[in-house]
Amino acid sequence: MNALEVLRQRGFMQQCSDEQGLSDLFSKSQVTYYVGFDPTAESFHVGSLIPIMAMAHLQRLGHKPIAIIGGGTGLIGDPSGKTELRKMLSREDVANNMVKLSLQFNRYLTLDGEKGLLIDNADWIVGLNYIEFLRDIGKYFKVNEMIKNEGYRKRLEQEQGLSFIEFNYQLLQAYDFLVLLDRYDCMLQMGGDDQWGNILAGVDLVKKIRKETVFALTFPLITTARGQKMGKTETGAIWLDATRTTPYDYYQYWINCDDRDVVRFLKMFTFLPIEEIERLEQLQGADTRQAKAVLAFEATLLCHGAQEAQKARTTARTVFANESGDSTDLPTTKVSKERVVTGIPVLDLLVEIGLAPSKGAARRLIEQGGAYVNDEKVAAIDAKLETNSFPNGVCVIRHGKKQHHRVTVE
């Protein structure tokens, strides 16, 4: 099957600059393609998997990925989809984040310098001569066209406005495409649909300077059936870093997804054959949980490896069968004996262990009857955990039916 058709079938296609031309290119040659990633954090979150998995699917079909870490553009910050100026990163911050992000790339992609590349665009951006850049590249950009970019337009309509440094971002991203074409014969840039204007700017720049046709493709901006942004939950972002989101919590994110999302997520976030996904799609009612379990295991396997995926699955089955959730593989927090003797407010502990993002959310959870201690509903906002809450030194706190957390006494 043509690679473009695979992307469409898996749900990765939103817009393409020339579908027929790109399809023909995929059919006749190995295509080098790239996606840019901002090094603004030490870890990717689940939303970042959309471009990463699209790249991985193409690589499995024999095409060559380039993952660009925006060490240069990251020093400026992309205004797309933002309501205010991004926090400026130091070069040290960027370098530290790059090291950690590269480890996460390696779980999904082969970036060994031959089958795929991991590159920092600071290599060609940081040393640019500003006057020469404006003369050689800036002359191809028209301000009246740039401000039509949706990201720029929205910012210009707001009180914060758009800083001059952010206005330069589109030029630099377009320049990346030109450099990658010259150095690596890169013919395709992909990204989220909010990047459409920036990607097209690169296509146009290449056409004007090199007289060559390159391609743009964007992914849909995914929201869940419940209207949440992909990778976001009531308790915060779902990270790929195990120190931020445990493998068990990662597994739980997928197994707790809405029934309406299961098939779509199986197509995008696993490598299961479409035929197998179609078989799982036939499951109805309570049997849908089997499809969710497959999704959760496959997603956790890719992110955290076979051992952690198996452990998370076993723990989840134990908890599902025994709602006390007393499993040593559950996420666990230790508290001091002194705090237990004094009494630990449940309101504070819900936030501390990550079952609520704030005290306000914890208060609402208790008021709505969704907080449990050792399978007993927390009835009062001022409830405390005391010595008798820890039989055998262990207490299990639950958010709703599916989120469990062990608390032990040191």
Rosetta blueprint (number, residue, H / E / L):
1 M L
2 N L
3 A H
4 L H
5 E H
6 V H
7 L H
8 R H
9 Q H
10 R H
11 G L
12 F L
13 M L
14 Q L
15 Q E
16 C E
17 S L
18 D L
19 E H
20 Q H
21 G H
22 L H
23 S H
24 D H
25 L H
26 F H
27 S H
28 K H
29 S L
30 Q L
31 V L
32 T E
33 Y E
34 Y E
35 V E
36 G E
37 F E
38 D L
39 P L
40 T L
41 A L
42 E L
43 S L
44 F L
45 H E
46 V H
47 G H
48 S H
49 L H
50 I H
51 P H
52 I H
53 M H
54 A H
55 M H
56 A H
57 H H
58 L H
59 Q H
60 R H
61 L L
62 G L
63 H L
64 K E
65 P E
66 I E
67 A E
68 I E
69 I E
70 G L
71 G L
72 G L
73 T H
74 G H
75 L H
76 I L
77 G L
78 D L
79 P L
80 S L
81 G L
82 K L
83 T L
84 E L
85 L L
86 R L
87 K L
88 M L
89 L L
90 S L
91 R H
92 E H
93 D H
94 V H
95 A H
96 N H
97 N H
98 M H
99 V H
100 K H
101 L H
102 S H
103 L H
104 Q H
105 F H
106 N L
107 R L
108 Y L
109 L L
110 T L
111 L L
112 D L
113 G L
114 E L
115 K L
116 G L
117 L E
118 L E
119 I E
120 D E
121 N L
122 A H
123 D H
124 W H
125 I H
126 V L
127 G L
128 L L
129 N L
130 Y H
131 I H
132 E H
133 F H
134 L H
135 R H
136 D H
137 I L
138 G H
139 K H
140 Y H
141 F L
142 K L
143 V H
144 N H
145 E H
146 M H
147 I L
148 K L
149 N L
150 E H
151 G H
152 Y H
153 R H
154 K H
155 R H
156 L H
157 E L
158 Q L
159 E L
160 Q L
161 G L
162 L L
163 S L
164 F H
165 I H
166 E H
167 F H
168 N L
169 Y H
170 Q H
171 L H
172 L H
173 Q H
174 A H
175 Y H
176 D H
177 F H
178 L H
179 V H
180 L H
181 L H
182 D H
183 R H
184 Y H
185 D L
186 C L
187 M L
188 L E
189 Q E
190 M E
191 G E
192 G E
193 D H
194 D H
195 Q H
196 W H
197 G H
198 N H
199 I H
200 L H
201 A H
202 G H
203 V H
204 D H
205 L H
206 V H
207 K H
208 K H
209 I H
210 R H
211 K L
212 E L
213 T L
214 V L
215 F E
216 A E
217 L E
218 T E
219 F E
220 P L
221 L L
222 I L
223 T E
224 T L
225 A L
226 R L
227 G L
228 Q L
229 K E
230 M L
231 G L
232 K E
233 T E
234 E L
235 T L
236 G E
237 A E
238 I L
239 W E
240 L L
241 D L
242 A L
243 T L
244 R L
245 T L
246 T L
247 P H
248 Y H
249 D H
250 Y H
251 Y H
252 Q H
253 Y H
254 W H
255 I H
256 N L
257 C L
258 D L
259 D H
260 R H
261 D H
262 V H
263 V H
264 R H
265 F H
266 L H
267 K H
268 M H
269 F H
270 T L
271 F L
272 L L
273 P L
274 I H
275 E H
276 E H
277 I H
278 E H
279 R H
280 L H
281 E H
282 Q L
283 L L
284 Q L
285 G H
286 A H
287 D H
288 T H
289 R H
290 Q H
291 A H
292 K H
293 A H
294 V H
295 L H
296 A H
297 F H
298 E H
299 A H
300 T H
301 L H
302 L H
303 C H
304 H H
305 G L
306 A H
307 Q H
308 E H
309 A H
310 Q H
311 K H
312 A H
313 R H
314 T H
315 T H
316 A H
317 R H
318 T H
319 V H
320 F H
321 A H
322 N L
323 E L
324 S L
325 G L
326 D L
327 S L
328 T L
329 D L
330 L L
331 P L
332 T E
333 T E
334 K E
335 V E
336 S L
337 K H
338 E H
339 R H
340 V H
341 V H
342 T H
343 G L
344 I E
345 P E
346 V H
347 L H
348 D H
349 L H
350 L H
351 V H
352 E H
353 I L
354 G L
355 L L
356 A L
357 P L
358 S L
359 K H
360 G H
361 A H
362 A H
363 R H
364 R H
365 L H
366 I H
367 E H
368 Q L
369 G L
370 G L
371 A E
372 Y E
373 V E
374 N L
375 D L
376 E E
377 K E
378 V L
379 A L
380 A L
381 I L
382 D L
383 A L
384 K E
385 L E
386 E L
387 T H
388 N H
389 S H
390 F L
391 P H
392 N H
393 G H
394 V E
395 C E
396 V E
397 I E
398 R E
399 H E
400 G L
401 K L
402 K L
403 Q E
404 H E
405 H E
406 R E
407 V E
408 T E
409 V E
410 E L
